[in-house]
Amino acid sequence: MTATTDKKLSKGQLAYEQERARKAGKTFDDWMKDKTKAEAEAAKKAAPKIEKKPGLFSRLVERAHKPI
């Protein structure tokens, strides 16, 4: 176990991840490396933020600033 992963996880989380690593047949360090790699890939694949249309108040203010 690395010192950095121990500090990031609570005792319960650490025990849970160790159990998952054991069931997967991997060492804890290998399990955490794979997990962080998978999380990084998932973050890259996340959908881009969709631009929202301006709300009612924004549209009214924009109209108020336009000349007649």
All heavy atoms as TSV, in Angstrom:
chain	resi	resn	atom	element	x	y	z
A	1	MET	N	N	0.832	-1.184	0.000
A	1	MET	CA	C	0.000	0.000	0.000
A	1	MET	C	C	0.872	1.242	0.000
A	1	MET	O	O	1.845	1.306	0.720
A	1	MET	CB	C	-0.889	0.020	1.234
A	1	MET	CG	C	-1.959	-1.035	1.212
A	1	MET	SD	S	-3.045	-0.914	2.624
A	1	MET	CE	C	-1.988	-1.502	3.914
A	2	THR	N	N	0.483	2.201	-0.781
A	2	THR	CA	C	1.244	3.428	-0.817
A	2	THR	C	C	0.689	4.398	0.209
A	2	THR	O	O	-0.481	4.339	0.574
A	2	THR	CB	C	1.192	4.077	-2.211
A	2	THR	OG1	O	-0.167	4.358	-2.518
A	2	THR	CG2	C	1.783	3.173	-3.260
A	3	ALA	N	N	1.525	5.292	0.663
A	3	ALA	CA	C	1.120	6.237	1.695
A	3	ALA	C	C	0.092	7.233	1.154
A	3	ALA	O	O	-0.773	7.680	1.879
A	3	ALA	CB	C	2.332	6.977	2.236
A	4	THR	N	N	0.182	7.567	-0.128
A	4	THR	CA	C	-0.734	8.559	-0.685
A	4	THR	C	C	-2.154	8.025	-0.762
A	4	THR	O	O	-3.099	8.751	-0.507
A	4	THR	CB	C	-0.285	9.009	-2.084
A	4	THR	OG1	O	-0.170	7.866	-2.919
A	4	THR	CG2	C	1.033	9.743	-2.014
A	5	THR	N	N	-2.329	6.741	-1.100
A	5	THR	CA	C	-3.682	6.205	-1.175
A	5	THR	C	C	-4.273	6.027	0.205
A	5	THR	O	O	-5.475	6.141	0.385
A	5	THR	CB	C	-3.712	4.862	-1.926
A	5	THR	OG1	O	-2.781	3.977	-1.328
A	5	THR	CG2	C	-3.391	5.044	-3.383
A	6	ASP	N	N	-3.444	5.755	1.221
A	6	ASP	CA	C	-3.950	5.617	2.580
A	6	ASP	C	C	-4.518	6.933	3.091
A	6	ASP	O	O	-5.503	6.953	3.812
A	6	ASP	CB	C	-2.845	5.138	3.523
A	6	ASP	CG	C	-2.427	3.706	3.242
A	6	ASP	OD1	O	-3.162	2.992	2.551
A	6	ASP	OD2	O	-1.366	3.326	3.714
A	7	LYS	N	N	-3.902	8.037	2.734
A	7	LYS	CA	C	-4.353	9.338	3.213
A	7	LYS	C	C	-5.637	9.776	2.517
A	7	LYS	O	O	-6.431	10.492	3.084
A	7	LYS	CB	C	-3.259	10.385	2.997
A	7	LYS	CG	C	-2.047	10.158	3.878
A	7	LYS	CD	C	-0.991	11.203	3.634
A	7	LYS	CE	C	0.247	10.925	4.459
A	7	LYS	NZ	N	1.313	11.886	4.203
A	8	LYS	N	N	-5.853	9.347	1.305
A	8	LYS	CA	C	-7.027	9.773	0.551
A	8	LYS	C	C	-8.278	8.995	0.947
A	8	LYS	O	O	-9.377	9.485	0.794
A	8	LYS	CB	C	-6.790	9.587	-0.943
A	8	LYS	CG	C	-5.760	10.515	-1.519
A	8	LYS	CD	C	-5.608	10.291	-3.002
A	8	LYS	CE	C	-4.529	11.158	-3.581
A	8	LYS	NZ	N	-4.338	10.902	-5.006
A	9	LEU	N	N	-8.119	7.780	1.430
A	9	LEU	CA	C	-9.254	6.931	1.730
A	9	LEU	C	C	-9.465	6.808	3.227
A	9	LEU	O	O	-8.512	6.716	3.993
A	9	LEU	CB	C	-9.028	5.526	1.146
A	9	LEU	CG	C	-8.814	5.425	-0.354
A	9	LEU	CD1	C	-8.497	3.991	-0.739
A	9	LEU	CD2	C	-10.035	5.904	-1.107
A	10	SER	N	N	-10.736	6.770	3.619
A	10	SER	CA	C	-11.024	6.508	5.029
A	10	SER	C	C	-10.809	5.020	5.288
A	10	SER	O	O	-10.579	4.237	4.360
A	10	SER	CB	C	-12.461	6.906	5.351
A	10	SER	OG	O	-13.361	6.026	4.712
A	11	LYS	N	N	-10.890	4.615	6.531
A	11	LYS	CA	C	-10.674	3.210	6.879
A	11	LYS	C	C	-11.677	2.306	6.174
A	11	LYS	O	O	-11.329	1.251	5.662
A	11	LYS	CB	C	-10.772	3.014	8.387
A	11	LYS	CG	C	-9.624	3.592	9.153
A	11	LYS	CD	C	-9.789	3.352	10.645
A	11	LYS	CE	C	-8.667	3.999	11.421
A	11	LYS	NZ	N	-8.827	3.809	12.868
A	12	GLY	N	N	-12.923	2.730	6.141
A	12	GLY	CA	C	-13.964	1.944	5.486
A	12	GLY	C	C	-13.751	1.845	3.989
A	12	GLY	O	O	-13.908	0.785	3.395
A	13	GLN	N	N	-13.393	2.960	3.376
A	13	GLN	CA	C	-13.147	2.965	1.939
A	13	GLN	C	C	-11.934	2.117	1.594
A	13	GLN	O	O	-11.944	1.390	0.605
A	13	GLN	CB	C	-12.911	4.391	1.444
A	13	GLN	CG	C	-14.143	5.257	1.477
A	13	GLN	CD	C	-13.814	6.710	1.213
A	13	GLN	OE1	O	-12.737	7.183	1.554
A	13	GLN	NE2	N	-14.761	7.424	0.596
A	14	LEU	N	N	-10.909	2.198	2.434
A	14	LEU	CA	C	-9.697	1.423	2.215
A	14	LEU	C	C	-10.003	-0.073	2.287
A	14	LEU	O	O	-9.578	-0.850	1.419
A	14	LEU	CB	C	-8.635	1.804	3.246
A	14	LEU	CG	C	-7.312	1.071	3.160
A	14	LEU	CD1	C	-6.634	1.374	1.831
A	14	LEU	CD2	C	-6.412	1.473	4.311
A	15	ALA	N	N	-10.780	-0.474	3.278
A	15	ALA	CA	C	-11.144	-1.884	3.422
A	15	ALA	C	C	-11.974	-2.352	2.225
A	15	ALA	O	O	-11.775	-3.461	1.707
A	15	ALA	CB	C	-11.920	-2.092	4.717
A	16	TYR	N	N	-12.877	-1.511	1.773
A	16	TYR	CA	C	-13.720	-1.850	0.635
A	16	TYR	C	C	-12.885	-2.049	-0.627
A	16	TYR	O	O	-13.063	-3.021	-1.359
A	16	TYR	CB	C	-14.750	-0.730	0.429
A	16	TYR	CG	C	-15.626	-0.914	-0.793
A	16	TYR	CD1	C	-16.649	-1.839	-0.802
A	16	TYR	CD2	C	-15.413	-0.150	-1.943
A	16	TYR	CE1	C	-17.450	-2.006	-1.921
A	16	TYR	CE2	C	-16.205	-0.309	-3.063
A	16	TYR	CZ	C	-17.223	-1.245	-3.042
A	16	TYR	OH	O	-17.999	-1.414	-4.151
A	17	GLU	N	N	-11.970	-1.115	-0.888
A	17	GLU	CA	C	-11.129	-1.221	-2.080
A	17	GLU	C	C	-10.185	-2.418	-1.990
A	17	GLU	O	O	-9.914	-3.075	-2.991
A	17	GLU	CB	C	-10.338	0.070	-2.304
A	17	GLU	CG	C	-11.200	1.268	-2.656
A	17	GLU	CD	C	-11.965	1.114	-3.959
A	17	GLU	OE1	O	-11.621	0.284	-4.811
A	17	GLU	OE2	O	-12.951	1.857	-4.129
A	18	GLN	N	N	-9.682	-2.722	-0.799
A	18	GLN	CA	C	-8.830	-3.895	-0.634
A	18	GLN	C	C	-9.610	-5.168	-0.922
A	18	GLN	O	O	-9.096	-6.091	-1.552
A	18	GLN	CB	C	-8.247	-3.932	0.784
A	18	GLN	CG	C	-7.177	-2.900	1.014
A	18	GLN	CD	C	-6.726	-2.841	2.454
A	18	GLN	OE1	O	-7.457	-3.238	3.364
A	18	GLN	NE2	N	-5.523	-2.322	2.671
A	19	GLU	N	N	-10.859	-5.211	-0.493
A	19	GLU	CA	C	-11.697	-6.386	-0.757
A	19	GLU	C	C	-11.970	-6.529	-2.254
A	19	GLU	O	O	-11.928	-7.633	-2.801
A	19	GLU	CB	C	-13.015	-6.257	0.016
A	19	GLU	CG	C	-13.948	-7.423	-0.131
A	19	GLU	CD	C	-13.420	-8.701	0.510
A	19	GLU	OE1	O	-12.550	-8.631	1.389
A	19	GLU	OE2	O	-13.893	-9.787	0.110
A	20	ARG	N	N	-12.237	-5.431	-2.925
A	20	ARG	CA	C	-12.475	-5.487	-4.375
A	20	ARG	C	C	-11.223	-5.943	-5.111
A	20	ARG	O	O	-11.307	-6.715	-6.064
A	20	ARG	CB	C	-12.905	-4.110	-4.893
A	20	ARG	CG	C	-14.302	-3.741	-4.440
A	20	ARG	CD	C	-14.746	-2.429	-4.996
A	20	ARG	NE	N	-14.891	-2.527	-6.445
A	20	ARG	CZ	C	-15.060	-1.481	-7.249
A	20	ARG	NH1	N	-15.107	-0.276	-6.756
A	20	ARG	NH2	N	-15.182	-1.639	-8.537
A	21	ALA	N	N	-10.055	-5.478	-4.671
A	21	ALA	CA	C	-8.793	-5.879	-5.295
A	21	ALA	C	C	-8.565	-7.374	-5.083
A	21	ALA	O	O	-8.142	-8.083	-5.998
A	21	ALA	CB	C	-7.638	-5.079	-4.714
A	22	ARG	N	N	-8.862	-7.854	-3.882
A	22	ARG	CA	C	-8.672	-9.272	-3.585
A	22	ARG	C	C	-9.583	-10.129	-4.465
A	22	ARG	O	O	-9.164	-11.132	-5.031
A	22	ARG	CB	C	-8.962	-9.553	-2.109
A	22	ARG	CG	C	-8.633	-10.975	-1.680
A	22	ARG	CD	C	-9.072	-11.266	-0.266
A	22	ARG	NE	N	-10.507	-11.135	-0.049
A	22	ARG	CZ	C	-11.427	-12.024	-0.455
A	22	ARG	NH1	N	-11.060	-13.084	-1.113
A	22	ARG	NH2	N	-12.703	-11.819	-0.198
A	23	LYS	N	N	-10.836	-9.705	-4.617
A	23	LYS	CA	C	-11.776	-10.456	-5.453
A	23	LYS	C	C	-11.369	-10.444	-6.921
A	23	LYS	O	O	-11.631	-11.397	-7.647
A	23	LYS	CB	C	-13.192	-9.892	-5.308
A	23	LYS	CG	C	-13.844	-10.255	-3.999
A	23	LYS	CD	C	-15.268	-9.728	-3.938
A	23	LYS	CE	C	-15.920	-10.103	-2.627
A	23	LYS	NZ	N	-17.309	-9.608	-2.564
A	24	ALA	N	N	-10.731	-9.361	-7.362
A	24	ALA	CA	C	-10.282	-9.259	-8.751
A	24	ALA	C	C	-8.961	-9.986	-8.967
A	24	ALA	O	O	-8.510	-10.118	-10.110
A	24	ALA	CB	C	-10.145	-7.790	-9.152
A	25	GLY	N	N	-8.332	-10.437	-7.894
A	25	GLY	CA	C	-7.070	-11.155	-8.009
A	25	GLY	C	C	-5.890	-10.245	-8.303
A	25	GLY	O	O	-4.930	-10.643	-8.945
A	26	LYS	N	N	-5.963	-9.002	-7.834
A	26	LYS	CA	C	-4.893	-8.032	-8.058
A	26	LYS	C	C	-4.371	-7.546	-6.722
A	26	LYS	O	O	-5.026	-7.682	-5.697
A	26	LYS	CB	C	-5.410	-6.821	-8.844
A	26	LYS	CG	C	-5.880	-7.133	-10.236
A	26	LYS	CD	C	-6.316	-5.872	-10.937
A	26	LYS	CE	C	-6.749	-6.178	-12.358
A	26	LYS	NZ	N	-7.107	-4.954	-13.079
A	27	THR	N	N	-3.179	-6.944	-6.769
A	27	THR	CA	C	-2.680	-6.297	-5.573
A	27	THR	C	C	-3.419	-4.977	-5.411
A	27	THR	O	O	-3.998	-4.440	-6.368
A	27	THR	CB	C	-1.167	-6.027	-5.661
A	27	THR	OG1	O	-0.935	-5.089	-6.709
A	27	THR	CG2	C	-0.386	-7.311	-5.910
A	28	PHE	N	N	-3.389	-4.458	-4.198
A	28	PHE	CA	C	-4.100	-3.205	-3.929
A	28	PHE	C	C	-3.548	-2.065	-4.781
A	28	PHE	O	O	-4.303	-1.278	-5.341
A	28	PHE	CB	C	-4.003	-2.859	-2.437
A	28	PHE	CG	C	-4.668	-1.567	-2.082
A	28	PHE	CD1	C	-6.048	-1.455	-2.087
A	28	PHE	CD2	C	-3.922	-0.451	-1.756
A	28	PHE	CE1	C	-6.669	-0.271	-1.765
A	28	PHE	CE2	C	-4.532	0.743	-1.429
A	28	PHE	CZ	C	-5.911	0.829	-1.430
A	29	ASP	N	N	-2.209	-1.998	-4.897
A	29	ASP	CA	C	-1.600	-0.926	-5.694
A	29	ASP	C	C	-2.001	-1.021	-7.163
A	29	ASP	O	O	-2.330	-0.013	-7.792
A	29	ASP	CB	C	-0.083	-0.964	-5.567
A	29	ASP	CG	C	0.396	-0.547	-4.182
A	29	ASP	OD1	O	-0.328	0.230	-3.527
A	29	ASP	OD2	O	1.477	-0.993	-3.780
A	30	ASP	N	N	-1.991	-2.236	-7.716
A	30	ASP	CA	C	-2.400	-2.416	-9.110
A	30	ASP	C	C	-3.863	-2.050	-9.290
A	30	ASP	O	O	-4.262	-1.437	-10.289
A	30	ASP	CB	C	-2.164	-3.862	-9.560
A	30	ASP	CG	C	-0.695	-4.200	-9.685
A	30	ASP	OD1	O	0.127	-3.258	-9.792
A	30	ASP	OD2	O	-0.374	-5.409	-9.678
A	31	TRP	N	N	-4.685	-2.425	-8.315
A	31	TRP	CA	C	-6.114	-2.124	-8.374
A	31	TRP	C	C	-6.348	-0.610	-8.402
A	31	TRP	O	O	-7.126	-0.106	-9.212
A	31	TRP	CB	C	-6.823	-2.752	-7.174
A	31	TRP	CG	C	-8.261	-2.397	-7.080
A	31	TRP	CD1	C	-8.826	-1.466	-6.269
A	31	TRP	CD2	C	-9.335	-2.949	-7.849
A	31	TRP	NE1	N	-10.170	-1.407	-6.463
A	31	TRP	CE2	C	-10.513	-2.309	-7.432
A	31	TRP	CE3	C	-9.409	-3.912	-8.825
A	31	TRP	CZ2	C	-11.748	-2.612	-7.969
A	31	TRP	CZ3	C	-10.648	-4.211	-9.363
A	31	TRP	CH2	C	-11.799	-3.574	-8.939
A	32	MET	N	N	-5.641	0.118	-7.537
A	32	MET	CA	C	-5.839	1.559	-7.473
A	32	MET	C	C	-5.304	2.243	-8.735
A	32	MET	O	O	-5.900	3.205	-9.212
A	32	MET	CB	C	-5.159	2.147	-6.225
A	32	MET	CG	C	-5.834	1.719	-4.914
A	32	MET	SD	S	-7.595	2.067	-4.832
A	32	MET	CE	C	-7.599	3.830	-4.735
A	33	LYS	N	N	-4.205	1.754	-9.305
A	33	LYS	CA	C	-3.685	2.311	-10.551
A	33	LYS	C	C	-4.700	2.135	-11.674
A	33	LYS	O	O	-4.970	3.061	-12.442
A	33	LYS	CB	C	-2.369	1.649	-10.939
A	33	LYS	CG	C	-1.199	2.076	-10.098
A	33	LYS	CD	C	0.057	1.331	-10.503
A	33	LYS	CE	C	1.199	1.598	-9.542
A	33	LYS	NZ	N	2.376	0.774	-9.848
A	34	ASP	N	N	-5.265	0.925	-11.777
A	34	ASP	CA	C	-6.264	0.659	-12.813
A	34	ASP	C	C	-7.510	1.511	-12.602
A	34	ASP	O	O	-8.108	2.014	-13.553
A	34	ASP	CB	C	-6.641	-0.817	-12.827
A	34	ASP	CG	C	-5.520	-1.707	-13.318
A	34	ASP	OD1	O	-4.553	-1.179	-13.912
A	34	ASP	OD2	O	-5.605	-2.940	-13.109
A	35	LYS	N	N	-7.893	1.671	-11.344
A	35	LYS	CA	C	-9.092	2.444	-11.031
A	35	LYS	C	C	-8.906	3.916	-11.402
A	35	LYS	O	O	-9.790	4.515	-12.011
A	35	LYS	CB	C	-9.424	2.312	-9.550
A	35	LYS	CG	C	-10.689	3.021	-9.157
A	35	LYS	CD	C	-11.007	2.824	-7.699
A	35	LYS	CE	C	-12.241	3.634	-7.349
A	35	LYS	NZ	N	-12.586	3.543	-5.961
A	36	THR	N	N	-7.756	4.486	-11.049
A	36	THR	CA	C	-7.528	5.893	-11.377
A	36	THR	C	C	-7.398	6.087	-12.887
A	36	THR	O	O	-7.847	7.097	-13.423
A	36	THR	CB	C	-6.271	6.437	-10.676
A	36	THR	OG1	O	-5.165	5.601	-10.976
A	36	THR	CG2	C	-6.462	6.508	-9.175
A	37	LYS	N	N	-6.814	5.113	-13.566
A	37	LYS	CA	C	-6.702	5.193	-15.020
A	37	LYS	C	C	-8.095	5.157	-15.657
A	37	LYS	O	O	-8.406	5.929	-16.572
A	37	LYS	CB	C	-5.864	4.030	-15.549
A	37	LYS	CG	C	-5.498	4.150	-17.005
A	37	LYS	CD	C	-4.734	2.939	-17.513
A	37	LYS	CE	C	-3.454	2.695	-16.747
A	37	LYS	NZ	N	-2.694	1.547	-17.263
A	38	ALA	N	N	-8.961	4.273	-15.154
A	38	ALA	CA	C	-10.322	4.170	-15.689
A	38	ALA	C	C	-11.113	5.445	-15.407
A	38	ALA	O	O	-11.892	5.905	-16.265
A	38	ALA	CB	C	-11.028	2.960	-15.080
A	39	GLU	N	N	-10.935	6.033	-14.236
A	39	GLU	CA	C	-11.633	7.277	-13.914
A	39	GLU	C	C	-11.171	8.420	-14.807
A	39	GLU	O	O	-11.971	9.261	-15.222
A	39	GLU	CB	C	-11.418	7.633	-12.446
A	39	GLU	CG	C	-12.155	6.724	-11.489
A	39	GLU	CD	C	-11.794	6.976	-10.038
A	39	GLU	OE1	O	-10.833	7.730	-9.776
A	39	GLU	OE2	O	-12.474	6.412	-9.175
A	40	ALA	N	N	-9.885	8.450	-15.125
A	40	ALA	CA	C	-9.357	9.501	-15.997
A	40	ALA	C	C	-9.925	9.363	-17.409
A	40	ALA	O	O	-10.282	10.355	-18.046
A	40	ALA	CB	C	-7.836	9.451	-16.026
A	41	GLU	N	N	-10.019	8.128	-17.893
A	41	GLU	CA	C	-10.590	7.910	-19.224
A	41	GLU	C	C	-12.063	8.281	-19.251
A	41	GLU	O	O	-12.548	8.844	-20.235
A	41	GLU	CB	C	-10.399	6.453	-19.629
A	41	GLU	CG	C	-8.966	6.082	-19.934
A	41	GLU	CD	C	-8.776	4.601	-20.203
A	41	GLU	OE1	O	-9.779	3.869	-20.270
A	41	GLU	OE2	O	-7.620	4.186	-20.349
A	42	ALA	N	N	-12.784	7.977	-18.191
A	42	ALA	CA	C	-14.204	8.319	-18.132
A	42	ALA	C	C	-14.397	9.835	-18.124
A	42	ALA	O	O	-15.341	10.347	-18.724
A	42	ALA	CB	C	-14.839	7.697	-16.898
A	43	ALA	N	N	-13.500	10.545	-17.454
A	43	ALA	CA	C	-13.597	12.002	-17.421
A	43	ALA	C	C	-13.355	12.596	-18.807
A	43	ALA	O	O	-13.977	13.587	-19.183
A	43	ALA	CB	C	-12.599	12.568	-16.422
A	44	LYS	N	N	-12.450	11.985	-19.575
A	44	LYS	CA	C	-12.185	12.476	-20.931
A	44	LYS	C	C	-13.380	12.247	-21.845
A	44	LYS	O	O	-13.653	13.042	-22.744
A	44	LYS	CB	C	-10.973	11.767	-21.522
A	44	LYS	CG	C	-9.660	12.213	-20.940
A	44	LYS	CD	C	-8.500	11.491	-21.577
A	44	LYS	CE	C	-7.177	11.867	-20.966
A	44	LYS	NZ	N	-6.058	11.109	-21.563
A	45	LYS	N	N	-14.082	11.138	-21.628
A	45	LYS	CA	C	-15.209	10.796	-22.483
A	45	LYS	C	C	-16.490	11.526	-22.096
A	45	LYS	O	O	-17.491	11.422	-22.794
A	45	LYS	CB	C	-15.470	9.290	-22.427
A	45	LYS	CG	C	-14.397	8.471	-23.088
A	45	LYS	CD	C	-14.730	7.002	-23.033
A	45	LYS	CE	C	-13.639	6.163	-23.672
A	45	LYS	NZ	N	-13.956	4.730	-23.605
A	46	ALA	N	N	-16.466	12.235	-20.987
A	46	ALA	CA	C	-17.659	12.934	-20.521
A	46	ALA	C	C	-18.152	13.891	-21.598
A	46	ALA	O	O	-17.369	14.526	-22.302
A	46	ALA	CB	C	-17.359	13.697	-19.242
A	47	ALA	N	N	-19.438	13.988	-21.709
A	47	ALA	CA	C	-20.046	14.827	-22.734
A	47	ALA	C	C	-19.694	16.291	-22.488
A	47	ALA	O	O	-19.640	16.747	-21.350
A	47	ALA	CB	C	-21.554	14.654	-22.713
A	48	PRO	N	N	-19.459	17.042	-23.561
A	48	PRO	CA	C	-19.171	18.464	-23.388
A	48	PRO	C	C	-20.406	19.185	-22.856
A	48	PRO	O	O	-21.542	18.767	-23.086
A	48	PRO	CB	C	-18.824	18.944	-24.786
A	48	PRO	CG	C	-19.416	17.946	-25.702
A	48	PRO	CD	C	-19.454	16.649	-24.953
A	49	LYS	N	N	-20.163	20.257	-22.127
A	49	LYS	CA	C	-21.256	21.006	-21.537
A	49	LYS	C	C	-22.076	21.682	-22.638
A	49	LYS	O	O	-21.531	22.346	-23.514
A	49	LYS	CB	C	-20.695	22.050	-20.579
A	49	LYS	CG	C	-21.734	22.708	-19.729
A	49	LYS	CD	C	-21.097	23.587	-18.684
A	49	LYS	CE	C	-22.163	24.169	-17.798
A	49	LYS	NZ	N	-21.567	24.999	-16.741
A	50	ILE	N	N	-23.369	21.511	-22.587
A	50	ILE	CA	C	-24.274	22.078	-23.578
A	50	ILE	C	C	-24.583	23.519	-23.185
A	50	ILE	O	O	-24.919	23.802	-22.038
A	50	ILE	CB	C	-25.573	21.248	-23.663
A	50	ILE	CG1	C	-25.237	19.830	-24.098
A	50	ILE	CG2	C	-26.560	21.904	-24.620
A	50	ILE	CD1	C	-26.408	18.887	-24.037
A	51	GLU	N	N	-24.461	24.405	-24.169
A	51	GLU	CA	C	-24.729	25.806	-23.905
A	51	GLU	C	C	-26.233	26.024	-23.799
A	51	GLU	O	O	-26.998	25.628	-24.676
A	51	GLU	CB	C	-24.153	26.661	-25.035
A	51	GLU	CG	C	-24.150	28.132	-24.724
A	51	GLU	CD	C	-23.428	28.924	-25.786
A	51	GLU	OE1	O	-22.420	28.438	-26.307
A	51	GLU	OE2	O	-23.899	30.025	-26.083
A	52	LYS	N	N	-26.656	26.644	-22.697
A	52	LYS	CA	C	-28.078	26.879	-22.475
A	52	LYS	C	C	-28.523	28.160	-23.160
A	52	LYS	O	O	-27.752	29.088	-23.327
A	52	LYS	CB	C	-28.368	26.983	-20.979
A	52	LYS	CG	C	-28.140	25.697	-20.251
A	52	LYS	CD	C	-28.443	25.715	-18.767
A	52	LYS	CE	C	-28.873	26.962	-18.141
A	52	LYS	NZ	N	-29.118	26.878	-16.699
A	53	LYS	N	N	-29.793	28.179	-23.538
A	53	LYS	CA	C	-30.369	29.389	-24.085
A	53	LYS	C	C	-30.481	30.413	-22.970
A	53	LYS	O	O	-30.627	30.061	-21.807
A	53	LYS	CB	C	-31.759	29.106	-24.643
A	53	LYS	CG	C	-31.754	28.243	-25.865
A	53	LYS	CD	C	-33.110	27.939	-26.458
A	53	LYS	CE	C	-34.297	28.574	-25.881
A	53	LYS	NZ	N	-35.571	28.205	-26.481
A	54	PRO	N	N	-30.427	31.718	-23.316
A	54	PRO	CA	C	-30.572	32.732	-22.270
A	54	PRO	C	C	-31.975	32.666	-21.659
A	54	PRO	O	O	-32.959	32.361	-22.336
A	54	PRO	CB	C	-30.343	34.047	-23.006
A	54	PRO	CG	C	-30.434	33.740	-24.438
A	54	PRO	CD	C	-30.189	32.283	-24.609
A	55	GLY	N	N	-32.053	32.950	-20.377
A	55	GLY	CA	C	-33.324	32.908	-19.664
A	55	GLY	C	C	-34.193	34.110	-19.984
A	55	GLY	O	O	-33.805	35.018	-20.732
A	56	LEU	N	N	-35.363	34.146	-19.404
A	56	LEU	CA	C	-36.330	35.201	-19.656
A	56	LEU	C	C	-35.762	36.564	-19.282
A	56	LEU	O	O	-35.824	37.523	-20.072
A	56	LEU	CB	C	-37.614	34.951	-18.862
A	56	LEU	CG	C	-38.670	36.055	-18.917
A	56	LEU	CD1	C	-39.218	36.177	-20.329
A	56	LEU	CD2	C	-39.775	35.790	-17.926
A	57	PHE	N	N	-35.182	36.685	-18.098
A	57	PHE	CA	C	-34.653	37.974	-17.650
A	57	PHE	C	C	-33.527	38.452	-18.552
A	57	PHE	O	O	-33.465	39.629	-18.922
A	57	PHE	CB	C	-34.172	37.861	-16.201
A	57	PHE	CG	C	-33.768	39.171	-15.609
A	57	PHE	CD1	C	-34.716	40.130	-15.286
A	57	PHE	CD2	C	-32.441	39.460	-15.399
A	57	PHE	CE1	C	-34.339	41.344	-14.751
A	57	PHE	CE2	C	-32.055	40.668	-14.864
A	57	PHE	CZ	C	-33.005	41.626	-14.540
A	58	SER	N	N	-32.649	37.545	-18.953
A	58	SER	CA	C	-31.538	37.918	-19.839
A	58	SER	C	C	-32.053	38.413	-21.183
A	58	SER	O	O	-31.529	39.382	-21.745
A	58	SER	CB	C	-30.611	36.736	-20.057
A	58	SER	OG	O	-30.028	36.338	-18.856
A	59	ARG	N	N	-33.072	37.746	-21.706
A	59	ARG	CA	C	-33.631	38.177	-22.998
A	59	ARG	C	C	-34.285	39.545	-22.878
A	59	ARG	O	O	-34.172	40.394	-23.775
A	59	ARG	CB	C	-34.636	37.147	-23.499
A	59	ARG	CG	C	-34.003	35.843	-23.917
A	59	ARG	CD	C	-34.992	34.959	-24.654
A	59	ARG	NE	N	-36.273	34.852	-23.978
A	59	ARG	CZ	C	-36.747	33.754	-23.383
A	59	ARG	NH1	N	-36.046	32.656	-23.379
A	59	ARG	NH2	N	-37.929	33.750	-22.808
A	60	LEU	N	N	-34.989	39.806	-21.763
A	60	LEU	CA	C	-35.644	41.098	-21.579
A	60	LEU	C	C	-34.614	42.223	-21.443
A	60	LEU	O	O	-34.786	43.307	-22.015
A	60	LEU	CB	C	-36.544	41.064	-20.342
A	60	LEU	CG	C	-37.797	40.202	-20.463
A	60	LEU	CD1	C	-38.535	40.149	-19.136
A	60	LEU	CD2	C	-38.711	40.725	-21.554
A	61	VAL	N	N	-33.542	41.982	-20.720
A	61	VAL	CA	C	-32.501	42.997	-20.569
A	61	VAL	C	C	-31.834	43.268	-21.904
A	61	VAL	O	O	-31.563	44.422	-22.262
A	61	VAL	CB	C	-31.463	42.549	-19.503
A	61	VAL	CG1	C	-30.245	43.447	-19.518
A	61	VAL	CG2	C	-32.096	42.530	-18.134
A	62	GLU	N	N	-31.592	42.209	-22.668
A	62	GLU	CA	C	-30.982	42.376	-23.987
A	62	GLU	C	C	-31.887	43.207	-24.896
A	62	GLU	O	O	-31.440	44.093	-25.620
A	62	GLU	CB	C	-30.735	41.002	-24.622
A	62	GLU	CG	C	-29.994	41.067	-25.934
A	62	GLU	CD	C	-29.759	39.678	-26.505
A	62	GLU	OE1	O	-29.500	38.753	-25.716
A	62	GLU	OE2	O	-29.845	39.537	-27.735
A	63	ARG	N	N	-33.181	42.956	-24.854
A	63	ARG	CA	C	-34.127	43.711	-25.658
A	63	ARG	C	C	-34.186	45.166	-25.218
A	63	ARG	O	O	-34.343	46.074	-26.041
A	63	ARG	CB	C	-35.521	43.117	-25.508
A	63	ARG	CG	C	-36.021	42.502	-26.748
A	63	ARG	CD	C	-37.437	42.038	-26.606
A	63	ARG	NE	N	-37.534	40.765	-27.288
A	63	ARG	CZ	C	-38.613	40.048	-27.324
A	63	ARG	NH1	N	-39.704	40.438	-26.698
A	63	ARG	NH2	N	-38.628	38.919	-27.966
A	64	ALA	N	N	-34.076	45.408	-23.922
A	64	ALA	CA	C	-34.153	46.768	-23.397
A	64	ALA	C	C	-32.964	47.601	-23.876
A	64	ALA	O	O	-33.082	48.816	-24.021
A	64	ALA	CB	C	-34.205	46.751	-21.874
A	65	HIS	N	N	-31.831	46.964	-24.113
A	65	HIS	CA	C	-30.649	47.677	-24.558
A	65	HIS	C	C	-30.624	47.961	-26.049
A	65	HIS	O	O	-29.838	48.787	-26.510
A	65	HIS	CB	C	-29.372	46.917	-24.165
A	65	HIS	CG	C	-29.099	46.959	-22.705
A	65	HIS	ND1	N	-28.616	48.074	-22.069
A	65	HIS	CD2	C	-29.245	46.026	-21.728
A	65	HIS	CE1	C	-28.479	47.843	-20.787
A	65	HIS	NE2	N	-28.867	46.589	-20.539
A	66	LYS	N	N	-31.484	47.291	-26.801
A	66	LYS	CA	C	-31.519	47.517	-28.251
A	66	LYS	C	C	-32.257	48.821	-28.556
A	66	LYS	O	O	-33.221	49.191	-27.869
A	66	LYS	CB	C	-32.248	46.359	-28.957
A	66	LYS	CG	C	-31.449	45.095	-28.969
A	66	LYS	CD	C	-32.192	44.032	-29.762
A	66	LYS	CE	C	-31.389	42.743	-29.790
A	66	LYS	NZ	N	-32.101	41.687	-30.525
A	67	PRO	N	N	-31.830	49.527	-29.595
A	67	PRO	CA	C	-32.562	50.751	-29.967
A	67	PRO	C	C	-33.938	50.402	-30.533
A	67	PRO	O	O	-34.161	49.339	-31.059
A	67	PRO	CB	C	-31.663	51.382	-31.034
A	67	PRO	CG	C	-30.773	50.290	-31.513
A	67	PRO	CD	C	-30.674	49.285	-30.429
A	68	ILE	N	N	-34.821	51.365	-30.437
A	68	ILE	CA	C	-36.209	51.143	-30.888
A	68	ILE	C	C	-36.326	51.181	-32.371
A	68	ILE	O	O	-35.762	51.675	-33.164
A	68	ILE	CB	C	-37.168	52.184	-30.269
A	68	ILE	CG1	C	-37.159	52.005	-28.761
A	68	ILE	CG2	C	-38.556	52.034	-30.814
A	68	ILE	CD1	C	-38.004	52.990	-28.019
